[in-house]
Structure formats: C-alpha cells, structure tokens
Amino acid sequence: MPKASKTVRSACGNDPSTSQIVALRLSPLLRLPLLALASPRGRLSLISRHLHQGPPLEINTPFLSERQASQEDELPYTPLTRPPPKPAEHSKNTKMSNQPGHPTLLIPGPIEFDDEVLQSMSHYSQSHVGAPFVATFGETLTMLRQLMQTADLASQPFVISGSGTLGWDFVAANLAEKGDDVLVLHTGYFADSFADCFETYGVNATQLKAPIGDRPQLPEVEKALKEKKYKLITVTHVDTSTGVLSEVKALSELVHRVSPETLVIVDGVCSVGCEDIQFDNWGIDAVLTASQKAIGCPAGLCIMIYSGRAIESFKNRKTPPAAYFASIKNWLPIMQNYEAKKPSYFATPSPQLIHALHTTLTQILARPLSERFAIHREASQRIKSTVTSYGLKQLATKPENQANGMTAIYLPEGVKAPDLLPNLLRRGVVFAGGLHKEIAAKYIRCGHMGVSVVDPARRDIDKALEALKEGLVEVGYQIQ
C-alpha cells in the first residue's frame, strides 16, 4: 500500500475513507495541517493557537458585584474625536450637514439631533463588556451626575435600554410595595399613566388634580400630606401633554418639612436638559427621563438617578420587587461597576446608543448648565410672546406654569388640527397634535429644546414661527 495510506491507517484506524486518501495525496504544502486535523489532539492544537493565552476575564453580574481588575484587562481607552459639524444649509426641508433633507421636527420629543450625535450611532460594533466600551459607559454615567447636579456618591445614575416609561416601572416596582400609598400630582396625561403604572403593581395611587393648564398648589399638597402617610410623592416636572411646568424645589422643601419619610420622585422626561434640576440641593430622591427629548439622543434609553436614601429604602423592602428586568437588585451592581470602569453583565446594552448619549452629554457639558437653561428660557419667551401676538392662547396661562422646552397652543375658533398640521408640514415644519384626552382636538404642541434652540445658525425657531403664521392665514385665520 502507498505510504500515504499507511499514514491514514495509523491516524484513523484500518478503514481510511477515499476522501482522506485523496486529500493526503494533494500538494505536500497541505499535508501537514491535514495530518494534524486527522487527530483530535491535533485539531485542538490548531484551534488553541487563535485563543487568548492569558487568564480568563471575570465578568460582573448581579450575583457577583465585586471584582479586582487585573492589569491584563485594563486596556487603554482613547475617546473618538470628530471634526465639528459643517454649517447647516436651510430650505423648507432643512438639510443639516450630512443628514438628508427633511422637515424640521419641532414636537416635544423626539427632537432634532446634532449631526455629531447621529454620527456616533454609526460607531462600529463593540463588545459590551470590552474595556473601550466600558470606559465610554462609565464616563457617560459620570456626566449624568453633572447634568443632574449631584456630587453625592451615595446616589446612582442608571441607563437602561427602554423608553422613559420604563422609569415608571422602576419606581413602582422598587420604591413602593403592594398596599403602599403614593401621592401623584396631576398636571396632565402623564400623571394618569404614572398612577395606572402604580396600580398595576398593587400600589394605591391618589391623584391630586389641578385644572387643565395649572398645577396643584402647595397648600393643597401640604393638606394631603398631613391627612395620610405616603411612601412616595411624584411630580411631572413638565407634562408633555399640557406644557405645564411644576415647581420642584419648593415642593421638595415642603415634603421634607411636612412628611420627611416620603420620597420625592420627579418625572423629568420632558425637562432634563432644558430645565434646571438640582438633585442634591433640592433633596430629590429619584429623577427619571428619556434620551430623545432635551438630552438630544435618539430614543431607546431610560435614564434615571436615585438618591442614597431611595436606594436604602429599596434595600429595606419587606418583599422582593415585583419585576425582573426593572429590578434595582439586578441593575444596581451593574451600574456601579460600569461607572468604576469594570465590565459587568445583566442584560445587553446598546453600545451605539451609549456612544450617542456620551457625545450629546459631552456637548451639553461643554458650557455652563446655567447658560444652557437661559438659552432655553429666552427661546421659550420669544415663542410664547409671538404666539400671543398672533392672538393665540396657551394651555398654561400663568407664566410660572409655562415650560421652557415646549408650548401647548389652543387652536383659534374654526381652525382644526387636521387642517393646520399638514399645512405646516408643507412648509417644512412638524408640530404635534393635542394629547390631553379631554381637549386633544382643541390644541397643538410645539417643542423647542436641544439643538434647535442652542444652535441659532439652524434658524429652527424662526422657521417654526414663520410657518405657523403663514399656515394659520392659509386656513382662514386672520392674524391680529
């Protein structure tokens, strides 16, 4: 028998297949690896050449929250640097830098996004437990502390894949228990929804309601707190359905004075990034928000921060949280480790969205927050005064109740949203219809936050006011 066949017999037994004999009679250059593959030990040897030879990297999980990082897994991190976006070109369908031309989105979220933020979304794929991404995530959490204005290390920011609505589940499932009483201050549609979320978890939600366009007054809140012990009090900082702004600082001071055990929860979905929120100074226990509004990042991230007091309250629960994905037990060690630049895993985050959030937070914090909030106030006052000059009224009639990132506008008599909104769209602007169930057909909403406000070169606000004026005239309304 030829020599090659004997080799097969010795490696594979006494019954070599035809394919093995043919293969071994090919070019001598192929003979060595094929002979190696004939042996299981040889196959493993070939595979092992491509494996990392160092010690295995431990990954933190909710069930393993402590780890000593080794030198081998501390890879250098270099932030991505990008040139500033090109000046915007404007037309009825605005073309911003590399973005395709499109109508300017001026609803109360999602908003227009900066070109650099959108470029971050195209970041190449990364391991969610690799050192470069972990460093980005950690920096992002630290920047959220700055945005929320907290230096208290006992507090903890969270960034979880999901919408802002997920924040309600986190609060209801973790900070309240079945049978607890919570007080929900009502300024519109989103208080109804938050209360409904509490009821889903068996929590008793009492709503303190105000007339449309107004907010519950502090004496009413004080009376309610003295009548019953509430585990939590929630306030929608800006209700997206009405444009009503609530006074968080004075409210928190009242709660700490009258009912100091009650946790102060702020729904900041439509306020974080355009309204002042001083987490430490105001004694807030939780703020929940979302990525797609004034923060200026594409939708898909639920962003929260909890005080040390809120976390201790969670740890002292009598019963386990009635949630798995929305459990602070599962997420707290993950967020703590990410912020400490340690890889952790409970559920897979979106690296691309985290990169986009990192970019927009870097932009926001490049200037003093007070300056950013002042720019939003000025733009808001301009829009509201112009709307008033058109003879239109707002849902929030009192200046102290008017949000700085959006405006809810009553339609004039005889003008309907299905006629006006398409008219604005033809002029390259997108406004939103009404959302409050009692008056949805009677008003429209304009969002003015984020890049549309802080980048005056875009002329988004000018364009919105011009389109509104022309659109109203076209549908038969006479500007006063």
C-alpha positions as CSV (number, residue, x, y, z in Angstrom):
1,M,0.0,0.0,0.0
2,P,1.3,3.6,-0.7
3,K,2.9,5.4,2.2
4,A,0.1,7.9,2.5
5,S,-2.5,5.1,3.1
6,K,-0.3,3.7,5.9
7,T,-0.4,7.2,7.5
8,V,-4.1,7.2,7.4
9,R,-4.3,3.7,8.9
10,S,-2.1,4.8,11.8
11,A,-4.0,8.0,12.5
12,C,-7.6,6.9,11.8
13,G,-7.7,3.2,12.1
14,N,-7.7,0.4,9.4
15,D,-10.5,1.8,7.2
16,P,-9.4,5.0,5.6
17,S,-12.1,6.8,3.6
18,T,-11.5,7.6,0.0
19,S,-11.6,11.4,0.7
20,Q,-8.8,11.1,3.3
21,I,-6.6,9.2,0.9
22,V,-7.2,11.7,-1.9
23,A,-6.7,14.6,0.3
24,L,-3.4,13.3,1.6
25,R,-2.1,12.8,-1.9
26,L,-2.5,16.5,-2.7
27,S,0.3,19.1,-2.6
28,P,2.9,18.5,0.2
29,L,2.1,22.0,1.4
30,L,-1.3,20.9,2.6
31,R,-0.2,17.6,4.0
32,L,0.9,18.8,7.5
33,P,-2.3,20.6,8.6
34,L,-4.4,17.8,7.2
35,L,-2.5,15.2,9.1
36,A,-2.9,17.3,12.2
37,L,-6.7,17.6,11.6
38,A,-6.9,13.8,11.4
39,S,-6.2,13.7,15.2
40,P,-8.5,15.2,17.8
41,R,-5.4,16.4,19.8
42,G,-4.1,18.0,16.6
43,R,-7.4,19.8,15.8
44,L,-7.5,21.3,19.4
45,S,-3.8,22.3,19.0
46,L,-4.6,24.3,15.8
47,I,-7.7,26.0,17.4
48,S,-5.8,26.9,20.6
49,R,-3.3,28.9,18.6
50,H,-6.0,31.5,18.0
51,L,-7.1,31.8,21.6
52,H,-6.0,34.3,24.2
53,Q,-3.4,32.6,26.4
54,G,-3.8,34.9,29.4
55,P,-6.1,34.3,32.5
56,P,-9.8,34.4,31.8
57,L,-11.5,37.8,32.3
58,E,-14.1,37.8,35.1
59,I,-17.4,39.5,34.2
60,N,-19.5,41.0,36.9
61,T,-23.2,40.0,37.1
62,P,-25.9,41.0,39.6
63,F,-24.8,37.9,41.5
64,L,-21.1,38.8,41.5
65,S,-20.8,42.5,42.2
66,E,-17.2,42.7,43.3
67,R,-14.0,42.0,41.3
68,Q,-10.4,43.1,41.4
69,A,-9.4,44.3,37.9
70,S,-6.2,42.7,36.7
71,Q,-3.6,44.5,34.7
72,E,-4.3,42.4,31.6
73,D,-7.9,43.6,31.2
74,E,-7.1,47.3,31.7
75,L,-6.8,48.3,28.0
76,P,-6.1,51.9,27.1
77,Y,-9.1,54.0,26.1
78,T,-8.9,56.7,23.6
79,P,-12.1,58.8,23.0
80,L,-13.2,59.3,19.5
81,T,-12.6,62.7,18.1
82,R,-14.6,64.1,15.3
83,P,-14.5,67.4,13.4
84,P,-17.2,69.9,14.2
85,P,-20.3,69.6,12.0
86,K,-20.4,71.7,8.9
87,P,-22.7,74.8,8.8
88,A,-26.3,73.9,8.2
89,E,-28.0,74.6,4.9
90,H,-31.6,75.6,5.1
91,S,-34.6,75.1,2.9
92,K,-38.2,74.2,3.5
93,N,-36.9,70.7,4.1
94,T,-33.8,71.5,6.1
95,K,-30.6,69.8,5.2
96,M,-28.3,69.7,8.2
97,S,-24.7,68.8,7.4
98,N,-24.7,65.1,6.3
99,Q,-28.3,64.5,7.2
100,P,-30.8,64.0,4.3
101,G,-33.1,66.9,3.8
102,H,-36.2,66.6,5.9
103,P,-38.9,68.6,7.6
104,T,-37.7,70.2,10.9
105,L,-39.1,68.1,13.8
106,L,-40.4,70.5,16.4
107,I,-42.6,68.3,18.6
108,P,-42.0,67.7,22.3
109,G,-39.8,64.7,21.5
110,P,-38.2,63.1,19.7
111,I,-36.3,66.3,18.7
112,E,-33.8,67.2,16.0
113,F,-30.4,65.6,16.7
114,D,-27.0,67.1,16.2
115,D,-25.0,65.7,13.3
116,E,-22.2,64.5,15.5
117,V,-24.7,62.6,17.7
118,L,-26.1,60.8,14.7
119,Q,-22.5,60.0,13.6
120,S,-21.9,58.4,16.9
121,M,-24.8,56.0,16.2
122,S,-22.8,54.6,13.3
123,H,-20.0,53.5,15.7
124,Y,-18.5,50.1,14.8
125,S,-19.7,47.1,16.8
126,Q,-18.1,46.6,20.1
127,S,-18.2,44.1,22.9
128,H,-20.5,45.4,25.7
129,V,-18.0,44.1,28.2
130,G,-14.9,45.2,26.5
131,A,-12.7,47.8,28.1
132,P,-13.2,50.5,25.5
133,F,-17.0,50.4,25.7
134,V,-17.0,50.0,29.5
135,A,-14.9,53.2,29.7
136,T,-17.4,55.1,27.5
137,F,-20.3,53.8,29.6
138,G,-18.6,54.8,32.8
139,E,-17.8,58.3,31.5
140,T,-21.5,58.6,30.4
141,L,-22.8,57.8,33.9
142,T,-20.4,60.3,35.5
143,M,-21.5,63.0,33.1
144,L,-25.2,62.3,34.0
145,R,-24.2,63.1,37.6
146,Q,-23.1,66.5,36.3
147,L,-26.3,67.1,34.3
148,M,-28.4,66.2,37.4
149,Q,-26.1,68.3,39.6
150,T,-25.3,65.7,42.2
151,A,-21.9,65.1,43.9
152,D,-23.3,62.7,46.4
153,L,-21.5,59.4,45.9
154,A,-24.4,57.6,47.6
155,S,-26.6,58.4,44.6
156,Q,-26.5,56.3,41.5
157,P,-27.3,57.0,37.8
158,F,-28.8,54.3,35.7
159,V,-29.0,54.0,31.9
160,I,-31.2,51.1,30.7
161,S,-32.4,50.1,27.3
162,G,-36.0,51.2,27.0
163,S,-38.3,54.3,26.8
164,G,-38.9,56.8,29.6
165,T,-42.0,54.8,30.5
166,L,-39.7,52.1,31.9
167,G,-38.8,54.6,34.6
168,W,-42.3,54.4,36.0
169,D,-41.9,50.6,36.3
170,F,-38.6,51.1,38.1
171,V,-40.2,53.4,40.6
172,A,-43.4,51.4,41.1
173,A,-41.6,48.0,41.3
174,N,-38.7,49.0,43.6
175,L,-39.6,52.0,45.7
176,A,-43.2,51.1,46.6
177,E,-44.7,47.8,47.8
178,K,-48.1,46.3,47.3
179,G,-50.6,48.1,49.5
180,D,-48.4,51.3,49.9
181,D,-50.0,54.7,49.3
182,V,-48.4,57.2,46.9
183,L,-49.5,60.7,46.0
184,V,-49.4,61.6,42.3
185,L,-49.5,65.3,41.5
186,H,-51.6,65.7,38.3
187,T,-50.8,68.2,35.6
188,G,-51.9,66.2,32.5
189,Y,-51.9,62.9,30.7
190,F,-48.7,61.5,32.1
191,A,-49.8,61.7,35.7
192,D,-52.8,59.4,34.8
193,S,-50.4,57.0,33.2
194,F,-48.0,57.0,36.2
195,A,-50.9,56.3,38.5
196,D,-52.0,53.5,36.3
197,C,-48.5,52.0,36.5
198,F,-48.6,52.1,40.3
199,E,-52.0,50.3,40.3
200,T,-50.5,47.6,38.1
201,Y,-48.1,46.7,41.0
202,G,-50.8,46.8,43.6
203,V,-49.8,50.3,44.9
204,N,-52.6,52.7,45.9
205,A,-52.2,55.9,43.9
206,T,-54.1,59.0,45.0
207,Q,-54.1,61.8,42.4
208,L,-54.2,65.4,43.4
209,K,-55.5,67.2,40.3
210,A,-55.4,70.7,39.0
211,P,-57.5,72.4,36.3
212,I,-56.1,71.9,32.8
213,G,-53.1,74.3,32.3
214,D,-52.5,74.6,36.1
215,R,-50.7,72.6,38.8
216,P,-51.6,71.6,42.3
217,Q,-50.9,74.4,44.7
218,L,-48.5,73.9,47.7
219,P,-51.2,74.4,50.4
220,E,-53.2,71.6,48.7
221,V,-50.2,69.3,48.7
222,E,-49.5,70.1,52.4
223,K,-53.1,69.3,53.3
224,A,-52.9,66.0,51.5
225,L,-49.6,65.0,53.2
226,K,-51.0,65.7,56.6
227,E,-54.1,63.6,56.1
228,K,-52.3,60.4,55.1
229,K,-48.8,58.9,55.2
230,Y,-47.5,58.5,51.6
231,K,-44.5,56.3,50.7
232,L,-43.8,58.4,47.6
233,I,-44.9,61.7,46.1
234,T,-44.5,62.0,42.3
235,V,-44.4,65.2,40.2
236,T,-44.2,65.5,36.4
237,H,-41.7,68.3,36.0
238,V,-43.0,69.2,32.6
239,D,-46.1,67.4,31.4
240,T,-45.7,66.9,27.6
241,S,-49.5,66.9,27.1
242,T,-50.1,70.4,28.5
243,G,-46.7,72.2,28.7
244,V,-47.2,72.8,32.4
245,L,-44.0,73.3,34.4
246,S,-44.1,72.2,38.1
247,E,-42.1,73.9,40.8
248,V,-39.9,71.1,42.1
249,K,-37.6,73.0,44.6
250,A,-40.5,74.4,46.7
251,L,-42.4,71.2,46.5
252,S,-39.4,69.1,47.8
253,E,-38.8,71.6,50.6
254,L,-42.5,71.2,51.6
255,V,-42.3,67.4,51.6
256,H,-39.2,67.3,53.7
257,R,-40.8,69.6,56.2
258,V,-44.2,68.1,56.4
259,S,-43.6,64.4,55.6
260,P,-39.8,63.8,55.8
261,E,-40.2,60.0,55.3
262,T,-41.9,60.5,51.9
263,L,-39.6,60.0,48.9
264,V,-39.7,62.8,46.2
265,I,-39.9,61.4,42.7
266,V,-39.6,63.6,39.6
267,D,-40.7,62.6,36.2
268,G,-38.3,64.6,34.1
269,V,-38.8,63.1,30.7
270,C,-39.6,66.5,29.1
271,S,-37.4,68.6,31.4
272,V,-34.0,67.1,31.9
273,G,-31.6,69.0,29.6
274,C,-33.8,72.2,29.3
275,E,-35.0,72.9,32.9
276,D,-32.8,73.4,36.0
277,I,-32.8,70.3,38.2
278,Q,-30.5,70.4,41.3
279,F,-30.7,66.9,42.6
280,D,-28.7,67.4,45.8
281,N,-29.7,70.9,46.7
282,W,-33.4,70.3,46.2
283,G,-33.4,67.0,48.1
284,I,-34.8,64.9,45.3
285,D,-34.9,61.1,45.6
286,A,-35.3,60.0,42.0
287,V,-35.4,61.6,38.6
288,L,-36.4,59.5,35.6
289,T,-36.1,60.7,32.0
290,A,-35.5,59.5,28.4
291,S,-32.8,60.1,25.8
292,Q,-34.9,61.6,22.9
293,K,-36.0,64.9,24.3
294,A,-33.9,67.8,25.6
295,I,-30.9,65.5,26.2
296,G,-30.8,65.2,22.4
297,C,-30.0,61.5,21.8
298,P,-32.1,59.1,19.7
299,A,-34.9,57.2,21.5
300,G,-34.2,54.0,23.3
301,L,-32.7,54.8,26.6
302,C,-34.3,55.1,30.0
303,I,-32.2,57.4,32.2
304,M,-32.6,57.6,35.9
305,I,-30.8,58.7,39.1
306,Y,-31.6,57.5,42.6
307,S,-30.5,59.1,45.9
308,G,-28.8,57.1,48.6
309,R,-32.0,57.5,50.6
310,A,-34.0,55.9,47.8
311,I,-31.6,53.1,47.5
312,E,-31.7,52.4,51.2
313,S,-35.5,52.4,51.1
314,F,-35.3,49.8,48.4
315,K,-32.8,47.6,50.4
316,N,-35.3,47.8,53.4
317,R,-38.2,46.4,51.4
318,K,-40.3,43.7,53.2
319,T,-40.9,41.9,49.9
320,P,-38.9,41.3,46.7
321,P,-39.5,43.7,43.8
322,A,-42.3,42.5,41.5
323,A,-40.1,42.8,38.4
324,Y,-37.1,41.2,36.9
325,F,-35.8,43.4,34.1
326,A,-36.9,46.5,36.1
327,S,-35.3,45.4,39.3
328,I,-32.8,47.7,41.1
329,K,-31.4,44.5,42.7
330,N,-30.3,43.3,39.3
331,W,-29.1,46.7,37.9
332,L,-27.5,48.5,40.8
333,P,-24.3,46.4,40.9
334,I,-24.1,46.7,37.1
335,M,-24.3,50.5,37.0
336,Q,-21.8,50.8,40.0
337,N,-19.3,48.6,38.2
338,Y,-19.7,50.3,34.8
339,E,-19.1,53.7,36.5
340,A,-16.0,52.2,38.1
341,K,-14.8,51.0,34.6
342,K,-15.4,47.3,35.4
343,P,-17.1,45.1,32.9
344,S,-20.5,43.8,34.1
345,Y,-23.4,42.0,32.6
346,F,-27.1,41.6,33.4
347,A,-28.7,42.4,30.0
348,T,-27.0,43.7,26.9
349,P,-27.0,47.5,26.5
350,S,-26.9,49.2,23.1
351,P,-23.3,50.4,22.5
352,Q,-24.3,52.7,19.7
353,L,-26.9,54.5,21.8
354,I,-24.5,54.8,24.7
355,H,-21.9,56.4,22.3
356,A,-24.6,58.8,21.1
357,L,-25.5,59.7,24.7
358,H,-21.8,60.1,25.5
359,T,-21.5,62.6,22.6
360,T,-24.5,64.7,23.4
361,L,-23.6,64.9,27.1
362,T,-20.1,66.0,26.2
363,Q,-21.7,68.8,24.1
364,I,-24.2,69.8,26.8
365,L,-21.5,70.0,29.5
366,A,-19.1,72.0,27.3
367,R,-20.8,75.1,28.5
368,P,-22.2,76.0,32.0
369,L,-25.6,74.5,32.6
370,S,-26.9,77.8,33.7
371,E,-26.2,79.2,30.2
372,R,-28.0,76.3,28.5
373,F,-31.1,76.8,30.7
374,A,-31.0,80.6,30.0
375,I,-30.9,79.9,26.2
376,H,-34.0,77.7,26.5
377,R,-35.8,80.3,28.6
378,E,-35.1,83.0,26.0
379,A,-36.3,80.9,23.1
380,S,-39.4,79.9,25.0
381,Q,-40.3,83.5,25.9
382,R,-39.8,84.5,22.3
383,I,-42.1,81.8,21.0
384,K,-44.8,82.4,23.7
385,S,-44.8,86.2,23.1
386,T,-45.0,85.7,19.3
387,V,-47.9,83.2,19.7
388,T,-49.7,85.7,21.9
389,S,-49.1,88.4,19.3
390,Y,-50.9,86.1,16.8
391,G,-53.9,86.2,19.1
392,L,-53.5,82.7,20.3
393,K,-53.7,81.3,23.9
394,Q,-51.7,78.7,25.7
395,L,-53.0,75.9,27.9
396,A,-50.6,77.1,30.6
397,T,-51.8,80.7,31.1
398,K,-49.7,81.6,34.1
399,P,-46.1,82.5,33.3
400,E,-44.8,80.5,36.2
401,N,-46.6,77.4,34.9
402,Q,-45.1,77.6,31.4
403,A,-42.4,75.1,30.4
404,N,-39.2,76.3,28.7
405,G,-38.9,73.4,26.3
406,M,-42.3,73.3,24.7
407,T,-45.5,75.3,24.2
408,A,-49.1,74.0,24.1
409,I,-51.3,76.3,22.0
410,Y,-55.0,76.4,21.8
411,L,-56.3,76.5,18.2
412,P,-58.4,79.5,17.2
413,E,-62.1,79.1,16.7
414,G,-62.8,77.4,13.4
415,V,-59.3,76.0,12.9
416,K,-58.8,72.3,13.2
417,A,-55.5,70.4,13.7
418,P,-56.1,68.1,10.7
419,D,-56.1,71.2,8.5
420,L,-53.3,73.1,10.1
421,L,-50.7,70.4,10.8
422,P,-50.4,69.2,7.2
423,N,-50.2,72.9,6.2
424,L,-47.2,73.3,8.5
425,L,-45.6,70.1,7.1
426,R,-45.8,71.6,3.6
427,R,-43.7,74.5,4.9
428,G,-41.1,72.1,6.3
429,V,-42.1,72.1,9.9
430,V,-43.6,69.3,12.1
431,F,-45.7,70.2,15.1
432,A,-47.7,67.8,17.3
433,G,-51.4,67.5,17.9
434,G,-53.0,67.6,21.3
435,L,-52.6,64.7,23.7
436,H,-54.7,65.5,26.8
437,K,-57.8,63.3,26.4
438,E,-60.3,66.0,27.4
439,I,-59.2,68.6,24.9
440,A,-57.0,66.7,22.4
441,A,-58.7,68.2,19.3
442,K,-58.5,71.8,20.6
443,Y,-54.8,72.4,20.6
444,I,-51.4,71.7,19.1
445,R,-47.9,71.4,20.6
446,C,-44.5,72.8,19.6
447,G,-41.3,71.5,21.0
448,H,-38.3,73.9,21.3
449,M,-35.4,72.2,23.0
450,G,-31.9,70.9,22.3
451,V,-30.0,71.7,19.2
452,S,-32.9,73.6,17.6
453,V,-32.5,76.1,20.4
454,V,-28.8,76.1,21.3
455,D,-27.6,76.3,17.6
456,P,-29.1,79.6,16.3
457,A,-27.5,79.0,12.9
458,R,-30.1,76.4,12.2
459,R,-32.9,79.0,12.4
460,D,-35.4,76.3,13.5
461,I,-37.3,78.7,15.8
462,D,-37.5,81.4,13.1
463,K,-38.8,78.8,10.7
464,A,-41.4,77.5,13.1
465,L,-42.9,80.9,13.8
466,E,-43.0,81.8,10.1
467,A,-44.6,78.6,9.2
468,L,-47.2,78.9,12.0
469,K,-48.1,82.4,10.8
470,E,-48.4,81.5,7.2
471,G,-50.2,78.3,7.9
472,L,-52.8,80.0,10.1
473,V,-53.5,82.5,7.4
474,E,-53.9,79.9,4.7
475,V,-56.5,78.0,6.7
476,G,-58.5,81.2,7.1
477,Y,-57.4,82.7,10.4
478,Q,-56.8,86.4,10.5
479,I,-53.6,87.3,12.4
480,Q,-54.4,90.2,14.8
